[in-house]
Amino acid sequence: MESSLEDTIRHYLNQTFRRDASDCHLGDFHESNGHLYAEIVGRDAEDYKKLLDGFLSVGYVGLNTGRQINRDGKWDYRWRFFLSHGLGMLNHYTVQLMHFPPDYVMTLYQDHMEAGTTRRWTEILDLNGAPPEDNPDKFQTLVDILPIAAPSNHGSMMNPVIDYFTDYAMSLLNHLLVKKDGVVRPLVVFGSPARTWLGNQLGLTFAVGEVHVVTLPSNISVPLLVANHPSYFYNAMAFDAEDPTSEEERHLLGVTIMEADLVAGSWQVQVGLQPSTDPVDALTLAEATWLSGTMDNFICKLVWIDGLDKTEAQAEALCHKNTIYLNLN
């Protein structure tokens, strides 16, 4: 069943209100001069009016960019223009820079948070103490450089159009990074396309695990951490009949990736909850938490279970066996 424009607006704005833990809701709708207007009711109504005006203005930049790509003959028929609707935009703690959303979050779920990447990252944030009484989605307000819902394997196909969206993506970052009191939210940059794109804009080279404080072209100073793409873990763990890599070798690689992800999640929670935290100190604490050796057994089991589909008992036995082997050698 197709949804009306009013249904769609209600769907995505109610997601935003819920993820911001706001008491706002939508009241009446009315049409005027070919436009549809919605009433926002609640204590944050005025804030949302300003934020949504800015969001839609940036959205028009993205839409016009998409039209230009189509005129240039570079738009693939399997792509759909899709803004980052339904995410927190008032009370979110951090911003995540990513490449593009997978098409199924638009066509199947109508929810950005149903992407496999964001679901996995929710688990990483939970393991790092994201407050259970709070909404973990507050850490995952996304800026997709490409506002294009596309098949997950289209990343390399989109390289020729990524620079088209520079003005759009930078404008959306500016819009979502700064709180109304002027405090700047921290940024996590996920995956090679995102870190390459941002590095090109700033004349910098980024590597996974690094922390920087950068100045955007708008003169906003932003603390950021460079992280693996959340799907990198699952891609590395996936079985390939033509790949001779053993399960043990894949587990070893998975531990390395998981450690880096847990460190990134720890940094994100720390600096998101306390923006005044020194970003370098936060990284040092994150590394001390996850890389000091005290969590090795936990990470060992986590990789067997999450990445290689072992049961708790199987993971316990495999990690115990590995511990004995390491102690003997």
N, C-alpha and C positions, 0 to 999 in steps of 0.2 A: 504494500500500500504506500502510495506516495505521500510525502509530508507537505503541508502548506508552508509558505514562507513564515507565517506566524508560528507554526509548530517548530520549525527549524530554529528560529530565534529563541524561542522558549527553551528548547533542548540545550543549546550551547550556552546561553547565558545562565541558566540554572546550574549547569556544570561549573561555570566560573564562580558563581556565588558560593556553591558548596565547597569548592576547593580553596576559596579564600576564607572559609569559615565566617562568611558574612550573613547577616540577617536579612539581606535584601531579597526581594522577589519581584516578579513582573506583575504589573497590574493590567489595566486596559490597553488595548491597541486601537489605533485609529488611522485612517488614510487621509492624506491631504496632498493635492497636486501631484498625484502619482507616487507619493512616498508613504511608507508605512512607519508609524511612530509607536514606540512602546513606552509605557510608564514604568519607571523603576521606583519601588517603594522600599524604604528602610533607612537606617541611619547613615549608610554609606552611599546613598543615592547620588548625591552631588559629586562625590569622588568618581563614581562609575560613569557618570555623564561625561566628565572631562576625559577619563581614560578611554572610553569607547569612542569618543570623537577623534582622539588621537590615533587609536588603533585602526579605525576605519579609514582615516586619511592615509595612513601608511599602507593599508590594504589596497587602496586605489592605486598607489604607486606600483605595488606588486601586480595588480590586475592589468594595468596599462603595459607593464613590462612583459607580461605573458602574451598580450596581444601583439606586441612588437616581435617577439620570438616567433609567433605564428606567421606574421607577415614575412619574416625572414626565412620561412620554410624550415624552421628547426624544432617545431613542436611535434612531439610524437602523439599519435592518436590514442595511445594508452594512458596518457597523462591527464590529470584533472587538477585545475587550480584549487588550492585548499589552504586557507589561512589557518593559523594556530588557534582556532576557536576552542572555547570550553576550558581554557587553562586559567590559573590564577593570574590576576593582573594588579591586585591591590595589596594583598597581605602575603605574597609569596616571599620566600627566604632567599632563593638563588635563581639564577637563569642558566639554562643549558643550551649551548650552541651546537646544532646538529646539521646534517647535510640536507635530508628531505624526509618527509613522512612516508611510510609504506602505504600503498593504496587501500589495504583492508581496514585501516583505522577510519577511513572515510566511507567506504562502500559497505562494509560489514558491521562495524561497531559504532560509527559516528562518535568516536571518542579517542583522542590522541593517547590517552593513558592505557589503551588496550594494545599498543604496540609491544611486541616481544622485548624490545630494548628497554622501554620504560618500566615494564613489569619486572624485568630482571634488576633494573637499577633501584626499584623500590625495595627489593630484598637487600641489596647492598646498603642502602640507607638505614633500613631497619636494623641490620647487624651492627651499625655504627651508632646506634642510640638515637635515631630520629624519634622524637617524643611520641609514644604510642597514643597518647591522648590527643595529639594534634593530627592534622591531616598530612600524611607523607607527601601528597601531591604538591604541597606548598614549596617543596624543594625542586619541583620539576616543571617549572614554567619554561617552555621551549621556544627558541628562535630557530626555525628552519631556514637556512640560507635560501633554499629553493622552496617556495610555497607550492609544491607540486606533489600531489599524491600519486605515486608511481609504483610499479612492481619493484619488489625489494632488490632484484638483480639489475636494476637500471642505473646504478650509481655511475659507472664509467660512461654510459650513454649521455649522462647529463653534464659531463664536464664542459662541453662546448657552450653551455648556456649559463654557467654559474656566475660569470662576471656580469651578465645582464642585471642580476638581482642585487648588486652591491649596494646601491642607494636604498633599496627596500630593506635589506637585512640590517644595514647600519642604522637606519631610522628606527627599526623595530627594537634593536638593542638599546638605543638611546631611550626609547619609550618605556621599556620594561626594567631597565637596570636601576633607575633612580627612584627612590621612595619619595613620597610627598614632602618629607622633612629634609630632603636633600641627600640623605645617606645613600651610598651606592652599594647595590647588592653584588656579591661575588659571582663570577662567571666560571662555569666548567665547560671546556671545549672538548667535544667528543669526536674522536676518529680523525683519520688522515685528511679527508676532504675539508673538514671544518678547520683544522689547525693550519692547513696549507692556505686556505682562503684568507683566514684572519691574518696569518703571517704576511701574506702578500699585501694586504691593506696597510699594515703597520711597518713593513720593511724589516720584519723579524723572522727568525726561524725557531719553531717550537718543537720540543720533543716530549714524549709521554713521561709524566712524572714531574715535570717542571712547574714551578710556581713563578709567576711574574706579576708585577703591577704595571699595567700598560695605560697609555693615554690614547683614547680613541680620537678620530678626527674632530669630534664635537668637543674635545678637551675634557671629557669625562675620564677620570682616573679610576681604573678598574682592577681589583685583584682577581687573578684567574689561575686556574690549574688546568693542565693539559692531561687528558685521560684517554685511555683506549675507548673505542666505540663499544658500548655494552654487548653488542652481538659478536664481537671478536672472540670472546670466550667460547660461545657455542659453535662458531665456525671452526675454531681450532680443535674442538672436541669431536666434531662430526666424523663418523666413520666413512672412509672412502675405500672401496674395494680395490682401487688401483694404487692406493698409497700403502707402502709396506710398513709404515709407522706402527709400532705395537701400542697396545692399550696403555702399557706402563709409560711409554715415551709421551703419549698424548697427555697422560696424567701429569707428568713432570712439567710439560709446557703449560698445562692448565693451572698448576700451582703458581707459576710465575705470573700468569695473567691475573689470576684471582688476587694474588697479593697486591699487585698494582691497583686493581679495582677497589679493594678494601681500603687501601691508603687514600685513594681519591675520594671515596665515600666519606671517610672519616674527616678529611679536610673540608669537604662540602658541608657536612653537618656542623662542624665547629664554627666555621666562618659564617655560615648562613644564620646560625642562632645568635652569634656575637660578631657583628660586622667590624667591630673595633679590634678584633683579634689580629695580631700580626700574622700575615699569611705564611711567612717562613716558619714561625714558631709553630703554627698549626700543622704544617707538613712534618716538622720534626717530631711532634707528638704522635701524629698518625703513623709515622714509620716506626717509632718506638713501640707503639701498640701492636702492630701487625708483623713487623719484621725482626723482632728481638729474639724469636725462637719460642716464646711462651705459647704462641697460638699455632705452632706448626701442625700439631695433631688435629686441631680443629679445622684448619685449612685443608689438610690432607683429606679428611673425611668429606668436607664440603665439596671438593672437586670430584671425588668419586661419585657422590650422590647427585649433585646438580649437573655435572658434565658428562658422566659416564653411566648414569642410570643404575647405580648400585643401591642396594638396600642399606639401611643403617648398620645392620649386622655385618654385611659384606664389607662395607667401608671400614668398619672397626677392625676387622680381621686383616684387611689389606694394609692398613696403616700400622697396625701392630707388627706385622711381618716386615714392613719397610723399616720400622724403628729398630728391630732386632738386627736387620742387615746393616744398617748404618752404624750401630753400636759395635758390631763385630769388625767393621772395616775402619 
